[in-house]
Structures are given as structure tokens and as C-alpha cells.
């Protein structure tokens, strides 16, 4: 597979699956989520889609940078497995929070997600430093999202 195809697949995979996860969110934004007590610093609803789209794009590029390398097979496999694990936890969070309305379990998920992203950053850094740095905005946003999730949990308990 050529590097161009790997780049396209990586970006389509992350952005596509990320947008698919948005399906859980979209139907609840003006319903259940609108009824929740939220802190004054909660971003406006329109802000989330462009932020997540940008983050998924960066994640796709990071995945590509790791995938295309000639790194040690085991090191590369571990990095990609960690990436898949964190991506699955990201996807599951939307379902837990928005569809199941389980803000407490969503917080547990996002803490584990944060740890998995950190493992992805560390494993990516062993292969390609740029790929690791491309995940820093993602872990930063998830840090903010975790604080927001926890605050919403507390305000609605």
C-alpha cells in the first residue's frame, strides 16, 4: 500500500468513525443534554463539531506517520493497538454519556481514555515524535472534557 493510500485511509478512518460517534451526540444535544445543569464555562454546542473534526484529522495524520514507518514490528503494533484502544474508548464515551445518560460511567471512561491517550503518545513518540505531538491537542481537549464531564456529574447529582 502506498503512503498516499495510507494517509487517506488513516484520515478517513479517524474522521469517519469520529463523525459516526457524533450520531450519539446529535440526537441528544437539544433534548437530554439541554436539560442538564452545566457550568458557565461550558462551550457553546456549535463549538464541539469543529474541535472534534480537527482533533480527528490530527489523529489520522498521527496514525499515518506511525503506520508508514519502518519501525520495529512489535513497537509499531503496540503503538497502533494503543491507538485503537483509545479510539474505542473515545467512541464509547459518546454512547455512555449521550445515549445512556450515564455521566458517572462516562467519567470513568474518560479517565481511562486519558490514560490510553497518554500511552498512545508515549508509544508514538518511540516511532515518530511529530505523531506524538499531534496527539497533544487531543489529550488537552480530553483533559478539559473530563473536567467538564465531572462538573456536569456533580451539578446534576
DSSP file (Angstrom, degrees, kcal/mol; ACC not computed):
  #  RESIDUE AA STRUCTURE BP1 BP2  ACC     N-H-->O    O-->H-N    N-H-->O    O-->H-N    TCO  KAPPA ALPHA  PHI   PSI    X-CA   Y-CA   Z-CA
    1    1 A X              0   0    0      0, 0.0     2,-0.0     0, 0.0     0, 0.0   0.000 360.0 360.0 360.0 132.8    0.0    0.0    0.0
    2    2 A X     >  -     0   0    0      1,-0.1     4,-2.2     4,-0.0     5,-0.1  -0.297 360.0-114.5 -73.4 160.8    1.4    3.4   -1.0
    3    3 A X  H  > S+     0   0    0      1,-0.2     4,-2.4     2,-0.2     5,-0.2   0.850 116.5  57.8 -63.3 -34.5    1.9    6.1    1.6
    4    4 A X  H  > S+     0   0    0      2,-0.2     4,-2.3     1,-0.2    -1,-0.2   0.921 108.4  45.6 -62.0 -42.9   -0.7    8.3   -0.1
    5    5 A X  H  > S+     0   0    0      2,-0.2     4,-2.9     1,-0.2     5,-0.2   0.906 111.1  53.0 -66.7 -41.4   -3.3    5.5    0.4
    6    6 A X  H  X S+     0   0    0     -4,-2.2     4,-2.5     2,-0.2    -2,-0.2   0.896 109.8  49.1 -60.4 -40.4   -2.2    5.0    4.0
    7    7 A X  H  X S+     0   0    0     -4,-2.4     4,-2.4     2,-0.2     5,-0.2   0.940 113.1  45.9 -64.3 -47.3   -2.7    8.8    4.6
    8    8 A X  H  X S+     0   0    0     -4,-2.3     4,-2.9     1,-0.2     5,-0.3   0.927 114.8  47.3 -62.3 -45.8   -6.2    8.8    3.0
    9    9 A X  H  X S+     0   0    0     -4,-2.9     4,-2.6     1,-0.2     5,-0.2   0.922 111.9  50.8 -62.0 -44.8   -7.2    5.6    4.9
   10   10 A X  H  X S+     0   0    0     -4,-2.5     4,-2.1    -5,-0.2     5,-0.2   0.916 115.3  41.5 -60.2 -45.2   -5.9    7.0    8.2
   11   11 A X  H  X S+     0   0    0     -4,-2.4     4,-2.7     2,-0.2     5,-0.5   0.927 116.0  48.1 -71.5 -45.1   -7.7   10.3    7.9
   12   12 A X  H  X S+     0   0    0     -4,-2.9     4,-2.1    -5,-0.2     5,-0.3   0.890 112.6  51.0 -62.5 -37.8  -11.0    8.7    6.6
   13   13 A X  H  X S+     0   0    0     -4,-2.6     4,-2.4    -5,-0.3     5,-0.3   0.957 116.6  37.3 -63.9 -51.6  -10.9    6.2    9.4
   14   14 A X  H  X S+     0   0    0     -4,-2.1     4,-2.0    -5,-0.2    -2,-0.2   0.940 123.7  40.0 -71.0 -46.3  -10.4    8.6   12.2
   15   15 A X  H  X S+     0   0    0     -4,-2.7     4,-2.6    -5,-0.2     5,-0.2   0.926 118.2  49.0 -68.1 -43.0  -12.7   11.4   10.9
   16   16 A X  H  X S+     0   0    0     -4,-2.1     4,-2.0    -5,-0.5    -2,-0.2   0.941 115.6  41.2 -62.9 -49.2  -15.3    9.0    9.6
   17   17 A X  H  X S+     0   0    0     -4,-2.4     4,-2.1    -5,-0.3    -1,-0.2   0.865 114.1  54.7 -67.8 -34.3  -15.5    7.0   12.8
   18   18 A X  H  X S+     0   0    0     -4,-2.0     4,-1.0    -5,-0.3    -2,-0.2   0.921 109.6  45.9 -63.2 -43.2  -15.4   10.2   14.8
   19   19 A X  H  < S+     0   0    0     -4,-2.6     4,-0.4     1,-0.2    -2,-0.2   0.854 108.6  56.8 -68.1 -33.8  -18.3   11.6   12.9
   20   20 A X  H >< S+     0   0    0     -4,-2.0     3,-1.6     1,-0.2     4,-0.4   0.904 103.2  54.2 -61.8 -40.7  -20.2    8.3   13.3
   21   21 A X  H >X S+     0   0    0     -4,-2.1     3,-1.1     1,-0.3     4,-0.8   0.793  96.0  68.6 -61.3 -27.7  -19.7    8.7   17.1
   22   22 A X  H 3X S+     0   0    0     -4,-1.0     4,-3.0     1,-0.2    -1,-0.3   0.694  81.8  74.7 -65.1 -18.5  -21.3   12.1   16.7
   23   23 A X  H <> S+     0   0    0     -3,-1.6     4,-1.1    -4,-0.4    -1,-0.2   0.889  93.7  52.0 -60.7 -38.1  -24.6   10.4   15.9
   24   24 A X  H <4 S+     0   0    0     -3,-1.1     4,-0.3    -4,-0.4    -1,-0.2   0.864 115.3  42.8 -63.9 -34.9  -24.9    9.5   19.6
   25   25 A X  H >X S+     0   0    0     -4,-0.8     3,-1.5     1,-0.1     4,-1.3   0.922 103.3  62.5 -77.4 -47.3  -24.4   13.2   20.4
   26   26 A X  H 3X S+     0   0    0     -4,-3.0     4,-0.5     1,-0.3     3,-0.4   0.839 102.0  49.5 -54.7 -43.2  -26.6   14.9   17.8
   27   27 A X  H 3< S+     0   0    0     -4,-1.1    -1,-0.3     1,-0.2     5,-0.2   0.692 115.7  43.6 -73.1 -17.0  -29.9   13.5   18.8
   28   28 A X  H X4>S+     0   0    0     -3,-1.5     5,-2.1    -4,-0.3     3,-0.7   0.592  88.0  86.0-104.1 -12.9  -29.3   14.4   22.5
   29   29 A X  H 3<5S+     0   0    0     -4,-1.3     5,-0.3    -3,-0.4    -2,-0.1   0.911 101.4  32.4 -57.6 -46.5  -27.9   17.9   22.3
   30   30 A X  T 3<5S+     0   0    0     -4,-0.5    -1,-0.3     3,-0.1    -2,-0.1   0.455 128.6  39.6 -93.1   0.4  -31.3   19.6   22.2
   31   31 A X  T <>5S+     0   0    0     -3,-0.7     4,-1.1     3,-0.0     3,-0.2   0.536 126.8   3.6-108.0-103.7  -33.0   17.1   24.4
   32   32 A X  H >>5S+     0   0    0      1,-0.2     3,-0.8     2,-0.2     4,-0.7   0.905 131.3  50.4 -56.4 -49.2  -31.4   15.5   27.4
   33   33 A X  H >4<S+     0   0    0     -5,-2.1     3,-1.0     1,-0.3    -1,-0.2   0.868 105.5  57.0 -62.1 -37.4  -28.2   17.5   27.3
   34   34 A X  H 34 S+     0   0    0     -6,-0.6    -1,-0.3    -5,-0.3    -2,-0.2   0.800 104.5  54.2 -63.3 -27.8  -30.0   20.8   27.0
   35   35 A X  H << S+     0   0    0     -4,-1.1    -1,-0.2    -3,-0.8    -2,-0.2   0.626  88.9 100.7 -83.2 -13.6  -31.9   20.0   30.3
   36   36 A X  S << S-     0   0    0     -3,-1.0     2,-0.5    -4,-0.7   120,-0.1  -0.364  80.2-113.4 -72.2 149.5  -28.7   19.4   32.3
   37   37 A X        -     0   0    0    115,-0.2     2,-0.3    -2,-0.1   118,-0.1  -0.721  44.2-178.1 -76.0 130.2  -27.2   21.9   34.6
   38   38 A X        -     0   0    0     -2,-0.5   110,-0.0    -4,-0.1   114,-0.0  -0.941  28.7-100.2-132.0 152.6  -23.9   22.9   33.1
   39   39 A X    >   -     0   0    0     -2,-0.3     3,-1.9   109,-0.2   113,-0.0  -0.284  34.4-112.0 -69.4 159.3  -21.1   25.3   34.3
   40   40 A X  T 3  S+     0   0    0      1,-0.3    -1,-0.1     0, 0.0    -2,-0.0   0.743 116.6  60.2 -62.7 -23.0  -20.9   28.8   32.8
   41   41 A X  T 3  S+     0   0    0      2,-0.0     2,-0.3   107,-0.0    -1,-0.3   0.335  72.1 124.9 -90.3   7.2  -17.7   27.9   31.1
   42   42 A X    <   -     0   0    0     -3,-1.9     3,-0.1     1,-0.1    -4,-0.1  -0.527  67.8-117.9 -64.0 125.1  -19.4   25.1   29.1
   43   43 A X        -     0   0    0     -2,-0.3    -1,-0.1     1,-0.1     5,-0.1  -0.234  35.2 -91.2 -62.6 155.9  -18.6   25.8   25.4
   44   44 A X    >>  -     0   0    0      1,-0.1     3,-1.8    -3,-0.1     4,-0.5  -0.352  37.9-111.8 -65.0 151.3  -21.5   26.5   23.1
   45   45 A X  H >> S+     0   0    0      1,-0.3     3,-1.1     2,-0.2     4,-0.6   0.842 114.7  60.2 -54.7 -38.5  -22.9   23.4   21.3
   46   46 A X  H 3> S+     0   0    0      1,-0.2     4,-0.7     2,-0.2    -1,-0.3   0.717  94.4  67.1 -64.8 -19.6  -21.7   24.6   17.9
   47   47 A X  H <> S+     0   0    0     -3,-1.8     4,-1.5     1,-0.2    -1,-0.2   0.791  88.2  64.8 -72.3 -30.0  -18.0   24.6   19.1
   48   48 A X  H <X S+     0   0    0     -3,-1.1     4,-3.0    -4,-0.5     5,-0.3   0.891  93.9  56.6 -67.2 -42.3  -17.7   20.9   19.6
   49   49 A X  H  X S+     0   0    0     -4,-0.6     4,-2.5     1,-0.2     5,-0.2   0.934 110.3  42.1 -60.8 -49.6  -18.0   19.7   16.0
   50   50 A X  H  X S+     0   0    0     -4,-0.7     4,-2.1     2,-0.2    -1,-0.2   0.881 115.7  51.0 -66.8 -33.6  -15.2   21.8   14.5
   51   51 A X  H  X S+     0   0    0     -4,-1.5     4,-2.5     2,-0.2    -2,-0.2   0.964 114.1  42.8 -64.6 -49.9  -12.9   21.0   17.5
   52   52 A X  H  X S+     0   0    0     -4,-3.0     4,-2.9     1,-0.2     5,-0.2   0.888 112.1  53.7 -65.7 -37.9  -13.5   17.3   17.3
   53   53 A X  H  X S+     0   0    0     -4,-2.5     4,-2.1    -5,-0.3    -1,-0.2   0.925 111.1  46.7 -61.3 -43.5  -13.2   17.3   13.5
   54   54 A X  H  X S+     0   0    0     -4,-2.1     4,-2.4    -5,-0.2    -2,-0.2   0.916 112.9  49.3 -62.7 -44.0   -9.8   19.0   13.8
   55   55 A X  H  X S+     0   0    0     -4,-2.5     4,-2.6     1,-0.2    -2,-0.2   0.909 110.5  49.7 -64.2 -41.7   -8.7   16.6   16.5
   56   56 A X  H  X S+     0   0    0     -4,-2.9     4,-2.4     2,-0.2    -1,-0.2   0.879 110.0  52.0 -65.0 -36.4   -9.8   13.5   14.4
   57   57 A X  H  X S+     0   0    0     -4,-2.1     4,-2.2    -5,-0.2    -2,-0.2   0.938 111.1  46.4 -62.8 -46.8   -7.8   15.0   11.5
   58   58 A X  H  X S+     0   0    0     -4,-2.4     4,-2.4     1,-0.2    -2,-0.2   0.889 111.6  52.2 -62.2 -39.8   -4.7   15.4   13.6
   59   59 A X  H  X S+     0   0    0     -4,-2.6     4,-2.8     2,-0.2    -1,-0.2   0.906 108.4  51.4 -62.8 -41.4   -5.2   11.8   15.0
   60   60 A X  H  X S+     0   0    0     -4,-2.4     4,-2.4     2,-0.2    -2,-0.2   0.906 110.5  47.6 -62.6 -42.3   -5.4   10.5   11.4
   61   61 A X  H  X S+     0   0    0     -4,-2.2     4,-2.5     2,-0.2    -1,-0.2   0.911 111.9  50.7 -65.3 -41.4   -2.2   12.2   10.4
   62   62 A X  H  X S+     0   0    0     -4,-2.4     4,-1.6     2,-0.2    -2,-0.2   0.925 110.1  49.6 -61.9 -44.4   -0.5   10.9   13.6
   63   63 A X  H  X S+     0   0    0     -4,-2.8     4,-3.0     1,-0.2    -1,-0.2   0.925 110.7  50.8 -59.6 -44.6   -1.7    7.3   12.8
   64   64 A X  H  X S+     0   0    0     -4,-2.4     4,-2.7     1,-0.2    -2,-0.2   0.922 105.9  54.5 -58.3 -46.4   -0.4    7.7    9.3
   65   65 A X  H  < S+     0   0    0     -4,-2.5     4,-0.3     1,-0.2    -1,-0.2   0.841 115.0  40.6 -60.2 -33.7    3.0    8.9   10.4
   66   66 A X  H >< S+     0   0    0     -4,-1.6     3,-0.9    -3,-0.2     5,-0.3   0.910 114.1  52.1 -77.9 -44.9    3.3    5.8   12.6
   67   67 A X  H 3< S+     0   0    0     -4,-3.0    -2,-0.2     1,-0.2    -3,-0.2   0.861 107.7  51.8 -60.1 -39.2    1.8    3.4   10.1
   68   68 A X  T 3< S+     0   0    0     -4,-2.7    -1,-0.2    -5,-0.2    -2,-0.1   0.618  91.0  99.3 -78.3 -12.0    4.2    4.4    7.3
   69   69 A X  S <  S-     0   0    0     -3,-0.9    59,-0.1    -4,-0.3    -3,-0.0  -0.178  73.9-131.7 -74.0 167.2    7.4    4.0    9.2
   70   70 A X        +     0   0    0     57,-0.1     3,-0.1     6,-0.0    -1,-0.1  -0.100  56.2 148.1-103.3  31.4    9.7    1.0    9.1
   71   71 A X        -     0   0    0     -5,-0.3    56,-0.1     1,-0.2     5,-0.0  -0.132  64.1 -66.5 -63.4 163.2    9.8    0.9   12.9
   72   72 A X     >  -     0   0    0      1,-0.1     4,-2.8     4,-0.1     5,-0.3  -0.250  49.4-125.4 -48.6 133.2   10.3   -2.4   14.7
   73   73 A X  H  > S+     0   0    0      1,-0.2     4,-2.9     2,-0.2     5,-0.2   0.884 107.6  46.9 -56.5 -45.0    7.1   -4.5   14.1
   74   74 A X  H  > S+     0   0    0      2,-0.2     4,-2.5     1,-0.2    -1,-0.2   0.908 113.5  48.2 -66.5 -41.2    6.3   -5.1   17.8
   75   75 A X  H  > S+     0   0    0      2,-0.2     4,-2.1     1,-0.2    -2,-0.2   0.925 115.5  44.9 -63.0 -44.9    6.8   -1.4   18.7
   76   76 A X  H  X S+     0   0    0     -4,-2.8     4,-2.4     2,-0.2    -2,-0.2   0.913 112.5  51.0 -66.4 -43.7    4.7   -0.3   15.8
   77   77 A X  H  X S+     0   0    0     -4,-2.9     4,-2.7    -5,-0.3    -2,-0.2   0.929 110.8  49.2 -60.2 -46.0    2.0   -3.0   16.5
   78   78 A X  H  X S+     0   0    0     -4,-2.5     4,-2.7     1,-0.2     5,-0.2   0.916 110.6  50.6 -60.5 -43.7    1.8   -1.9   20.2
   79   79 A X  H  X S+     0   0    0     -4,-2.1     4,-2.0     1,-0.2    -1,-0.2   0.916 112.8  45.4 -61.8 -43.2    1.5    1.8   19.2
   80   80 A X  H  X S+     0   0    0     -4,-2.4     4,-2.4     2,-0.2    -1,-0.2   0.884 111.6  52.3 -70.5 -37.5   -1.3    1.0   16.8
   81   81 A X  H  X S+     0   0    0     -4,-2.7     4,-2.6     2,-0.2    -2,-0.2   0.928 110.2  48.8 -61.9 -44.2   -3.1   -1.2   19.3
   82   82 A X  H  X S+     0   0    0     -4,-2.7     4,-2.6     1,-0.2     5,-0.2   0.896 110.3  51.9 -62.2 -38.9   -2.9    1.6   21.9
   83   83 A X  H  X S+     0   0    0     -4,-2.0     4,-2.3    -5,-0.2    -1,-0.2   0.926 110.6  47.5 -62.0 -44.6   -4.3    4.0   19.3
   84   84 A X  H  X S+     0   0    0     -4,-2.4     4,-2.6     2,-0.2    -2,-0.2   0.898 111.3  51.8 -64.3 -40.8   -7.2    1.7   18.6
   85   85 A X  H  X S+     0   0    0     -4,-2.6     4,-2.3     2,-0.2    -2,-0.2   0.946 112.5  44.1 -61.4 -48.7   -7.9    1.2   22.3
   86   86 A X  H  X S+     0   0    0     -4,-2.6     4,-2.2    30,-0.2    -1,-0.2   0.888 113.4  52.0 -65.7 -36.1   -8.0    4.9   23.0
   87   87 A X  H  X S+     0   0    0     -4,-2.3     4,-2.4    -5,-0.2    -1,-0.2   0.906 109.5  49.2 -66.1 -40.2  -10.1    5.5   19.9
   88   88 A X  H  X S+     0   0    0     -4,-2.6     4,-2.7     2,-0.2    -2,-0.2   0.909 110.8  50.1 -64.2 -42.1  -12.6    2.8   21.0
   89   89 A X  H  X S+     0   0    0     -4,-2.3     4,-1.9     2,-0.2    -1,-0.2   0.878 110.2  51.1 -63.7 -36.9  -12.8    4.4   24.5
   90   90 A X  H  X S+     0   0    0     -4,-2.2     4,-1.1     2,-0.2    -2,-0.2   0.940 112.0  46.4 -61.8 -48.3  -13.4    7.8   22.8
   91   91 A X  H  X S+     0   0    0     -4,-2.4     4,-1.0     1,-0.2     3,-0.3   0.903 112.0  50.8 -61.8 -43.6  -16.2    6.3   20.7
   92   92 A X  H  X S+     0   0    0     -4,-2.7     4,-2.7     1,-0.2     5,-0.2   0.846  99.4  65.5 -65.5 -35.0  -17.8    4.5   23.7
   93   93 A X  H  X S+     0   0    0     -4,-1.9     4,-3.2     1,-0.2     5,-0.4   0.916  98.3  53.4 -55.6 -44.5  -17.8    7.7   25.8
   94   94 A X  H  X>S+     0   0    0     -4,-1.1     4,-2.2    -3,-0.3     5,-0.9   0.904 111.5  45.8 -58.4 -41.9  -20.3    9.3   23.4
   95   95 A X  I  X>S+     0   0    0     -4,-1.0     5,-2.6     3,-0.2     4,-1.0   0.940 115.2  46.0 -66.0 -47.2  -22.6    6.4   23.8
   96   96 A X  I  <5S+     0   0    0     -4,-2.7     6,-2.5     3,-0.2    -2,-0.2   0.935 122.4  35.3 -62.5 -47.2  -22.3    6.2   27.6
   97   97 A X  I  <5S+     0   0    0     -4,-3.2     4,-0.4    -5,-0.2    -2,-0.2   0.970 130.3  25.8 -73.7 -54.8  -22.7   10.0   28.1
   98   98 A X  I  <5S+     0   0    0     -4,-2.2    -3,-0.2    -5,-0.4    -2,-0.1   0.877 130.8  30.8 -86.3 -39.0  -25.2   11.0   25.5
   99   99 A X  I  <<S+     0   0    0     -4,-1.0    -3,-0.2    -5,-0.9    -4,-0.1   0.904 130.4  32.7 -87.3 -44.4  -27.3    7.8   24.7
  100  100 A X  S   <S-     0   0    0     -5,-2.6    -3,-0.2    -6,-0.2    -4,-0.2   0.632  93.1-139.6 -88.3 -13.2  -27.2    6.1   28.1
  101  101 A X        +     0   0    0     -4,-0.4     2,-1.0    -6,-0.3    -4,-0.2   0.820  51.9 145.0  58.9  33.9  -27.1    9.3   30.1
  102  102 A X     >  +     0   0    0     -6,-2.5     4,-2.5     1,-0.2     5,-0.2  -0.697  17.5 169.5-103.4  79.3  -24.6    7.8   32.5
  103  103 A X  H  > S+     0   0    0     -2,-1.0     4,-1.7     1,-0.2    -1,-0.2   0.826  75.8  53.0 -64.5 -31.5  -22.5   10.7   33.4
  104  104 A X  H  > S+     0   0    0      2,-0.2     4,-1.9     1,-0.2    -1,-0.2   0.942 112.5  42.3 -68.1 -47.8  -20.7    8.8   36.2
  105  105 A X  H  > S+     0   0    0      1,-0.2     4,-2.6     2,-0.2    -2,-0.2   0.841 111.4  57.2 -67.8 -32.1  -19.7    5.9   34.0
  106  106 A X  H  X S+     0   0    0     -4,-2.5     4,-2.6     2,-0.2    -1,-0.2   0.891 105.1  51.5 -63.6 -38.1  -18.8    8.4   31.2
  107  107 A X  H  X S+     0   0    0     -4,-1.7     4,-1.9     2,-0.2    -2,-0.2   0.918 108.8  49.9 -65.7 -41.6  -16.4   10.0   33.7
  108  108 A X  H  X S+     0   0    0     -4,-1.9     4,-2.1     1,-0.2    -2,-0.2   0.940 112.3  49.0 -58.5 -46.5  -14.8    6.6   34.4
  109  109 A X  H  X S+     0   0    0     -4,-2.6     4,-3.0     1,-0.2    -2,-0.2   0.910 109.4  50.8 -59.6 -44.0  -14.5    6.0   30.7
  110  110 A X  H  X S+     0   0    0     -4,-2.6     4,-2.4     2,-0.2    -1,-0.2   0.823 108.0  52.6 -70.5 -29.0  -12.9    9.4   30.0
  111  111 A X  H  X S+     0   0    0     -4,-1.9     4,-1.9     2,-0.2    -1,-0.2   0.932 113.3  43.5 -67.8 -44.8  -10.3    8.9   32.8
  112  112 A X  H  X S+     0   0    0     -4,-2.1     4,-2.4     1,-0.2    -2,-0.2   0.893 112.6  54.5 -65.2 -39.0   -9.3    5.5   31.3
  113  113 A X  H  X S+     0   0    0     -4,-3.0     4,-2.7     2,-0.2    -2,-0.2   0.928 105.7  52.1 -57.5 -46.7   -9.4    7.2   27.8
  114  114 A X  H  X S+     0   0    0     -4,-2.4     4,-2.3     1,-0.2    -1,-0.2   0.916 110.4  48.0 -57.4 -44.9   -7.0    9.9   29.1
  115  115 A X  H  X S+     0   0    0     -4,-1.9     4,-2.3     1,-0.2    -1,-0.2   0.895 111.3  50.7 -63.4 -39.9   -4.6    7.2   30.3
  116  116 A X  H  X S+     0   0    0     -4,-2.4     4,-2.2     2,-0.2   -30,-0.2   0.875 109.1  51.0 -66.9 -37.1   -4.9    5.4   26.9
  117  117 A X  H  X S+     0   0    0     -4,-2.7     4,-2.8     2,-0.2    -2,-0.2   0.923 108.9  51.6 -64.0 -43.0   -4.1    8.6   25.0
  118  118 A X  H  X S+     0   0    0     -4,-2.3     4,-2.5     1,-0.2    -2,-0.2   0.920 109.7  49.2 -59.5 -43.8   -1.1    9.1   27.2
  119  119 A X  H  X S+     0   0    0     -4,-2.3     4,-2.7     1,-0.2    -1,-0.2   0.884 110.7  51.4 -61.9 -38.3    0.1    5.6   26.4
  120  120 A X  H  X S+     0   0    0     -4,-2.2     4,-3.0   -38,-0.2     5,-0.2   0.922 109.7  49.1 -63.8 -44.0   -0.5    6.3   22.7
  121  121 A X  H  X S+     0   0    0     -4,-2.8     4,-2.3     2,-0.2    -2,-0.2   0.929 113.5  46.5 -61.0 -45.4    1.5    9.5   22.9
  122  122 A X  H  X S+     0   0    0     -4,-2.5     4,-0.9     2,-0.2    -2,-0.2   0.931 115.8  44.8 -64.0 -45.5    4.4    7.6   24.6
  123  123 A X  H  < S+     0   0    0     -4,-2.7     3,-0.4     1,-0.2     4,-0.3   0.883 113.8  49.8 -69.2 -36.3    4.3    4.7   22.2
  124  124 A X  H >X S+     0   0    0     -4,-3.0     4,-3.5     1,-0.2     3,-1.8   0.878 103.4  61.1 -66.1 -36.5    4.0    7.0   19.2
  125  125 A X  H 3< S+     0   0    0     -4,-2.3    -1,-0.2     1,-0.3    -2,-0.2   0.771  97.1  59.1 -63.6 -24.6    7.0    9.1   20.5
  126  126 A X  T 3< S+     0   0    0     -4,-0.9    -1,-0.3    -3,-0.4    -2,-0.2   0.651 119.4  29.1 -75.3 -14.5    9.2    6.0   20.2
  127  127 A X  T <4 S+     0   0    0     -3,-1.8     2,-0.3    -4,-0.3    -2,-0.2   0.773 137.2   1.3-111.1 -45.6    8.4    5.8   16.5
  128  128 A X     X  -     0   0    0     -4,-3.5     4,-1.8     1,-0.1    -1,-0.2  -0.881  52.0-157.1-154.3 113.3    7.8    9.4   15.3
  129  129 A X  H  > S+     0   0    0     -2,-0.3     4,-2.5     1,-0.2     5,-0.2   0.868  96.5  55.5 -61.8 -38.4    8.0   12.5   17.5
  130  130 A X  H  > S+     0   0    0      1,-0.2     4,-2.1     2,-0.2    -1,-0.2   0.915 105.4  52.7 -61.7 -42.0    5.7   14.5   15.3
  131  131 A X  H  > S+     0   0    0      1,-0.2     4,-0.6     2,-0.2    -1,-0.2   0.911 109.8  48.9 -59.4 -42.4    3.0   11.9   15.5
  132  132 A X  H >< S+     0   0    0     -4,-1.8     3,-1.3    -8,-0.3     4,-0.4   0.930 110.7  49.6 -63.0 -45.2    3.2   12.0   19.3
  133  133 A X  H >X S+     0   0    0     -4,-2.5     3,-1.3     1,-0.3     4,-0.5   0.821 101.0  64.0 -65.4 -30.2    3.0   15.8   19.3
  134  134 A X  H 3< S+     0   0    0     -4,-2.1     4,-0.3     1,-0.3    -1,-0.3   0.707 100.2  54.2 -66.4 -17.6   -0.1   15.7   17.0
  135  135 A X  T <X S+     0   0    0     -3,-1.3     4,-2.3    -4,-0.6    -1,-0.3   0.535  85.8  84.5 -90.8  -7.9   -1.9   13.9   19.9
  136  136 A X  H <> S+     0   0    0     -3,-1.3     4,-2.2    -4,-0.4     5,-0.2   0.914  88.2  50.0 -64.6 -43.4   -1.1   16.7   22.4
  137  137 A X  H  X S+     0   0    0     -4,-0.5     4,-2.5     1,-0.2    -1,-0.2   0.884 110.9  53.3 -60.4 -34.1   -4.1   18.9   21.4
  138  138 A X  H  > S+     0   0    0     -4,-0.3     4,-2.6     2,-0.2    -2,-0.2   0.943 110.0  43.8 -64.8 -50.2   -6.3   15.8   21.7
  139  139 A X  H  X S+     0   0    0     -4,-2.3     4,-1.8     1,-0.2    -1,-0.2   0.848 113.4  54.2 -66.8 -30.9   -5.2   14.9   25.3
  140  140 A X  H  X S+     0   0    0     -4,-2.2     4,-2.0    -5,-0.2    -2,-0.2   0.936 110.7  44.5 -64.8 -46.2   -5.5   18.6   26.2
  141  141 A X  H  X S+     0   0    0     -4,-2.5     4,-3.0     1,-0.2    -2,-0.2   0.899 112.2  51.8 -65.5 -40.5   -9.1   18.7   24.9
  142  142 A X  H  X S+     0   0    0     -4,-2.6     4,-2.4     2,-0.2    -1,-0.2   0.846 106.5  55.3 -66.2 -32.2   -9.9   15.4   26.7
  143  143 A X  H  X S+     0   0    0     -4,-1.8     4,-1.9     2,-0.2    -1,-0.2   0.944 111.3  43.8 -61.5 -47.6   -8.5   16.9   29.9
  144  144 A X  H  X S+     0   0    0     -4,-2.0     4,-2.5     1,-0.2    -2,-0.2   0.929 113.4  51.4 -61.3 -45.5  -10.9   19.8   29.5
  145  145 A X  H  X S+     0   0    0     -4,-3.0     4,-3.1     1,-0.2    -2,-0.2   0.858 107.4  53.5 -62.2 -35.8  -13.7   17.4   28.6
  146  146 A X  H  X S+     0   0    0     -4,-2.4     4,-2.6     2,-0.2    -1,-0.2   0.916 109.8  46.9 -65.3 -42.7  -13.0   15.2   31.7
  147  147 A X  H  X S+     0   0    0     -4,-1.9     4,-2.4     2,-0.2    -2,-0.2   0.912 114.5  47.7 -64.3 -41.6  -13.3   18.3   33.9
  148  148 A X  H  X S+     0   0    0     -4,-2.5     4,-2.7     2,-0.2     5,-0.2   0.927 111.4  50.3 -63.9 -45.4  -16.5   19.3   32.2
  149  149 A X  H  X S+     0   0    0     -4,-3.1     4,-2.4     1,-0.2    -2,-0.2   0.933 112.7  46.9 -57.8 -47.5  -17.9   15.7   32.5
  150  150 A X  H  X S+     0   0    0     -4,-2.6     4,-2.6     2,-0.2    -1,-0.2   0.901 112.1  50.0 -62.8 -41.9  -17.1   15.7   36.2
  151  151 A X  H  X S+     0   0    0     -4,-2.4     4,-2.7     2,-0.2    -1,-0.2   0.914 111.3  48.1 -64.7 -42.9  -18.6   19.1   36.8
  152  152 A X  H  X S+     0   0    0     -4,-2.7     4,-1.2     2,-0.2    -1,-0.2   0.897 110.6  52.8 -64.0 -39.7  -21.8   18.1   35.0
  153  153 A X  H >< S+     0   0    0     -4,-2.4     3,-0.5    -5,-0.2    -2,-0.2   0.945 113.0  43.8 -58.4 -48.9  -21.9   14.9   37.0
  154  154 A X  H >< S+     0   0    0     -4,-2.6     3,-1.0     1,-0.2    -2,-0.2   0.894 112.6  51.4 -65.5 -41.0  -21.6   16.9   40.2
  155  155 A X  H 3< S+     0   0    0     -4,-2.7    -1,-0.2     1,-0.2    -2,-0.2   0.678 116.3  40.7 -72.3 -16.5  -24.1   19.6   39.2
  156  156 A X  T <<        0   0    0     -4,-1.2    -1,-0.2    -3,-0.5    -2,-0.2   0.177 360.0 360.0-119.1  16.6  -26.7   17.0   38.3
  157  157 A X    <         0   0    0     -3,-1.0    -1,-0.1    -4,-0.2    -2,-0.1   0.447 360.0 360.0 -88.4 360.0  -26.3   14.5   41.1
